[in-house]
Amino acid sequence: MAEKEDNLMEKIVSLCKRRGFVFPGSEIYGGLSGTWDYGPYGVALKKNIENSWWKRFVLDREDVYGVDAAILMNQEVWKASGHVATFADPLLEDVKTKKRYRADHLLETAGFDVRELTDLEMDELIKEKHITSPDGNVLGPIVRFNMMFKTHIGAAEDDSAISYLRPETAQGIFVNFKNILDTFHPKLPFGIAQIGKAFRNEIAPRDFIFRVRELEQMEVEFFVKSDTWKSHFDALLNQQLEFLTHDLGLSPSKIHIVDVPAADRAHYSKHSVDTEFDFPFGQKELLGLAYRTDYDLNAHTKASKVDLTYFDEENKERFIPHVIEPTFGLGRLFLAVIADSYREEGEGEETRVYLKFKPSIAPVKIAVFPLLKNKPELVAKAREVYTLLKKEFGTVMFDDNGNIGKRYRRQDEIGTPFCVTVDFDTLEQGTGVTVRNRDTGAQERVTEGELVTYLKAKIFVD
């Protein structure tokens, strides 16, 4: 089973590069571990996931406000938030080669469940079971390794010039809490949302784009009264699940809700639930939902000496709200969508590979072909149909390269849900075009006058 899953990951990585979804970062210079570049189709798929998220969690609501905070922030932000002191992973060093590894990853690879173990307990387990490094050498004791990338602002390189590439987007929301209050005067409950880059100096990036050093997060900090947190928590958890299954079309059977034990929760969390997904390399975290209490706003109030309280006009009360945080890693969502969509039919050279994306998030919605590229009248008519569909759907591709079978295979691997072919019959008024369905291979004749309506119903059906 493990071999089959490894083989599937190899196929997914190969397809992503071959078809322009994801490329290794800095590839012509030998690459850079933990970094990946998104190609044209990867950018399109990623943007569709982003837009679906923004629509559900911001545009379709009246109580969520969007921000886009700076990546670089005053170092005092990260001291106040606790990241300078606590944002760390358990690090082990091979005493011979000096190579470094994450203790929890080595133990998981050896078949142990370490989700509830402390560093001391992991240390003892490594000694008891004689766990060695991948090179077969003795490992040193666990130490904590801070994952933030440190840099300096301006020409000076003393302590006063230190800054960090943000490890999460949440703090940019918290430091703008007062700005949103003063500018928009929202009433509780309300949220502030952000999509942006975050950076983590992972000891051992792995599993393609699952664990990386540069990532994109989509987060909401939802501010509530302390006695109402549980109902809002449950509602946001349901929204997360609807986003995964309805908006992205992920298989419900591959989605698992896991309560995070106290030992594994972040320092700011009083209650956390992870949504895990069956990736080809195992059941792993896809989304997070945390009850952060009033930890962050309290911490920033004390450190900045700025009043971050909320005044309730109805009850004439002033207090610091509590926070529920649904957080999404865009790269992990991207990988889940690709893995869940991957299909193979047939055997040997006759194998058909296709990506069964939900049509509304496919990077290319429609491909338009002339039956033959050397017939000017077919090409001209196909261009006319392409222009019509391009105006309506945007992500439409014109393809006349190779025979029709090869074009179908190419579009299948891209995940294009519908291919429209202009043939000699199309040139006869009213006979229409052929529309091929990616999933079934079935073809249907549709008149030009009905084509846009037909495709809209197929692509954007709930």
N, C-alpha and C positions, 0 to 999 in steps of 0.2 A: 504493500500500500504506500509506504514512504517513498519507494522508488518511483511509483506512478505519479505521486504528488510532485516530487522533484522534477520529473520529466515534464509535467504540466507547467511548472514555473519556467523551465528552460524554454518551452514553446512560447509562453507569454512574453518573456523578455525578448526573444528573437523576433516575434511578430511586432512588438512595440518599436524595435529599431528598424526593421525592414519596411514597415509601413508609415514611419514618420510620427509615431506617438511620443517615444522617449528615447533620448540618446545619452550615453555616458558623458558626464561633465569633463571638459578639457581633454577630449578623447585624443586629439592629434598630438598631445604632449604626454600621453600615457595615462590620462585620467586623473581624477582626484577623488579619493574615497569618500563616500557619503554625499556626493553631489551628482545631480542629473539634470539634463536639459530637456525641455519639452519641445517637440517638433510641431509642425502645423496642425496635425490632427489631435495631438495631445493638448495643445493650447485650446483648440475648439471644444474638446470634450471637457477639459477643466473649466473653461468659461461657462459651459452649459450647466455644470454642477454648481458653480458659484451662483449663477443667475437663478437657478431653481431654489437654492438655499436663501438667497436674498429676498426672493419673492415670498417664500413661505414665512420667514422669520422677521422681515422688515416691511416690505411693500404691502402685504395682505393684512397687516396689523395697524392699529392706530396708536399703539403704546410703545413703539420701539423706534429709537433714533440712531442714525448711522454716524460714525466718526471714522477718521483715518489718521491715527496718531503717528508721530515720528518714531522711527526705529530706534534712534539714539535718544537717550533720556538722561537727565541728571542722575549721577550715581547714587544720590540719596534715595531715589525712588526704590532702587533694588536693595538697599540696606533696610529701608522701612518695610518693604514687602516680605523680607526674610530670605530672599533668594541668595544674597551674598553669603549668608550663614548656613543655609540648609539645602540649596538646590544642587544636590550632589548624588552621584551613583557609587555603588560599592566596587572599588577598584582592586584588582589583584595583579601582582607582577611575577612573571616567570623569573626565579632567582638566577637562572643561568643566562637566558637570552635578553632579559630585561623587557620583554614584550609585555604589554598590559592588556588585561581582559576584565570584563564585567563578571563578578562572582555569580550573580543570579543566572546569567546566560550559560556559564560553564555547568552549573548544577542542573539547569533545565535540559541542556544537551545530554547530560548523564542520566536523565530520566526522573529527576526529583522535582516535586512541586514546592516552590520556595516563596509563594505569594504571601505567606503569613510569617515568614522567618525574619528574625532580626539579623543584623550583621554578625553578632557574636554567634548566633545559632548556625548561620551559614559557614562561618569559620570552623566551628566544631564539626559540622557535617563533612566539610572538605577534608579535614584531618582524619576523621573516623573512616571515611570511605576511600581514602587515599586518592582523591581526585588530583590529577596532574594537569599541566598546561597542554594545549594541543600538540606541543613538541615533546611531551612526555616528561617534563621536568617538574621539580617541586615548586609550589607556589608560596609566595610570601603572605603575610597577614592582610586582611581587608583594610583598606583606608578609603576615606571619602574623597571623591574627585568632583570639584565644582565644574558644572557643565557650561557655564556662561563664557562666551568669548569676550575677553577683555581687550579694550583698545584705549587710545588717548585722543583727546580732543584738542586741536590746535597744535602749536609748535612745542609746547612744554610736554615733558613726559614724567612729571612728578605726580604724587598721589592726588593732587587737586584736579588734574586733567583726566583722571580715569573715567571711562564710560564703558558700557557693555552693549553688545548686540543683543537686543531683547530676546529672552528665552520664551516669552509668551506675549500675546497681544493684550491680555487682560489689564495690565497696569496702565496702559495708555488710555483705557476706558476709565479706570478709577481716578486718575489725575485730571480727567476732564469732567468728572461728575458735577462739580460746582459750575462749570461753564454751561452745561446742559440745563441745570437748575435755573441759573440766572438768565439764560437766553430764552428758554422755551417754557419754563414754569410748569413742568409736567406734574401730574398727580400720581401718587402711588396706587397700584403697582405700575412700573414702567421699566423699559429696558434700553440699553445702549449696545449697539452691535458694531462689529468691525471684522473686516477681512484683511489679513496682512501677513507679512513675512515674520518668522521667528527663527532663532538660531540656537542650536544646542551642540556642544562639542562632544558628540557621542564617542564613547570609548571604542565601540565596535559596531559601526553601521552595518546593516545587513538586510537580507530579504528584499533586494531590488529597491523600490522607493518606499518601503514600509518604514524603515528606520534610517533617517538621514540627518545630515547636519544643518541643512537649510530647508525649511518647510514653510507651508502656508496654513494658517489657522483661520477658522471662521467661528467667531465666538459672540455670545450675548451675555452681558451681565444684567440680570433681571432683578430689580430692586423691589423689595416687599417689606411689609410689616413682619416682625419676628414671629408673631403667633399664627401667621398664615403660610409659612414657608412650605409646609408639607403638601398642601393642595396645589401650590404653584409648581413644586418639584414634580409631582405626579403628572400634571398637565404638560409640562415641558418634556418629560420622558415620552409621553404619548406622541407629542409633536415630532420628536426625534425619530421614533419608529415609523410614523407616517411618511416622513421625509425619505427614509431609506426604502420603504416598500412601495409607496405610491409614486413619489417624485422621481426616484432613481430606478425603481423596478427591481430592487434586490430581492432574492429569494427569502421569504420569511423563515424557512426551515434552517437557514444558515446563520440566523441572528440569535444571539443569546444575551440575556440580561443577567449581569453578575454584580452582586453587592460587594463593594470593596471593603475588606477588613480594616480595622483601625490601624494596624501596623503598616499597611500599604497606602494609606491615604496621604495626600499632600498635607503639609504642615498647616494649611489654612482651612482644611475641610473637616466638617463635623459629620458629614454623611455623603458618600459618593456611590454612584452606580456606573459601571462600565457597560457599554454595549459592545459585545465581542462578535466577531465574524469568522466563519470557517474559510480562512485563506488556504491556498494549496499547501502552505507550510504549517498549518495548524490553526486552532482557535485562538485569535489574538484580539487585542483591544482595537476597536474602530472609533468609538465615540466615548466621551466622558460627560457626566452630569454631576456637579458638585454643589453642596450647600456650604458656601463659604462664610456663613454667618455675617457678622459685621467686622470681621478680621481686617480686611484691607482698608476700608474707610477709616476705621479706628486707628490703624497703624499710620496712615498718611496724615490724619488729623494731629496725632502726637508729634510726628516727625517734622511736618511742615508748619505747624502752629496755625494752620488755616482751618476755619470752621467748615466741616463737611457734613453738617447736620441737615436734616430735612424738616421743614415746618409744615405740620398738618393744619390747614386752615379750619377744617371742620372741628377738630378736637382741641385746637390751640396747643398742640404738643410739638416739641422739638426733639428729634431723636436721630440716631444714625440707622439707616435702613439695613436690613439683612439682604443677602445676595444669593440667587440661584444662578449657576453658570453651566449652560449647555455649551460644550466645546467640540469642534469638529476639525480633524486633520484632513485637508483637501487632498493630499497625496494618497492617504490611506483610502479615502472614498474613491478616488480615481482607480486605485489598484483593485478594490473590491468590485467595482463596476466592470472592469476589464475581466477579472477572474471569473465572475459570475456569468458573464456574457459569452465566454469562450465555448465554442462548440466545434465538434468534428463529426463528419458523416462520411461513410464509405471507408475503403481501405486502400493502402498502397498509393499509387499515382492518382487514383480516382478519389482520394480523400478531399472532401470539401471542408475548408476551415472558414468559420464565420463568427462574427461578434454579434450576439443577439441583444443589442442595446434596446432599451425602451426608445421608440422612435423620436420622442420629444427631446432626448438628450444626446442623440447620435451626432457625432461631429459633422457628418455630411448627411443631410436629410434625403436628398434625391440626386441621382446621377442621370444625365441625359446623353443618349448615344444616337449618332446616325448609324444605321445598319452597316453602311459601307462608307469609308472615309474618302474614297476616290470618286464619289458621285456628288458633284457640286450641288445638285438640287436637294439631295438628302441632307448634306451638311448645312445648307442655308436654312432649311426647314427646322432642323434640329437646333440651330442657333436661335431661331425665332422662339421655339418652345422653351429653350434654356433661359432666354431673356425674360420671358413671361414668369417662369417659376422662380428665377433668381430674385425678381422684384418682390414676389410674394413671400418666399421662404428664406432668402439670404444664403444659407449654407447649401448651395446647389453646385454640382460639379459637372463640367462638360468633359466627356471622355470618348475619344475616337482612336485610342492607341491599341492595336492588336485586334484579333477577331472577337466576336461578341462573347464567346465563352470565356476568354481570358479577362475581358472587361468585367463580366459577372463575378469571376473569382476574386479579382482585385477589389471590387466594391464590397464583396462579402467579408473580406479580411479587414476592411476599413470599418465595416458595420453599417453601411448605407442601407436603410430599410427598403427603399424603392428605386428601381431603375426604369427609366422611361426610354423606350426605343422608337425612333422615327424610321419607318420603312417605306417601301414604295406605295403601299396601300394608304399611308398617311397623306401622300400627295393628292389623293382623291378626296375631294371635299366631303367632310362629315364622317370619314371612316375612322378617324382618331389615331391614337398611339397605343403601343403595348406597354403595360405597367407590370413589372415583375416584383413579386414579394420576396424579400430576402430570406425569410424564415421557412417558407413552404416551397419556394421555387415556382409557385403558380403564376400564370400570366393572364392578364385581363385586358380586354380592349376598352379604352375609355376615350370618349370624344374630347376634342380640345376645349370645347365650351364647358365641359363638366370636370376637366382635369384638376383645376385648383381646388374646387369644392371637395372632390373625391380624395385628394391627397391630404387636405386639412383634416378631414374626418378620420383618416387613417393615422396620421402623425400625432395629432393632439387629442385623441380620444382618451378619456380617463380610464 
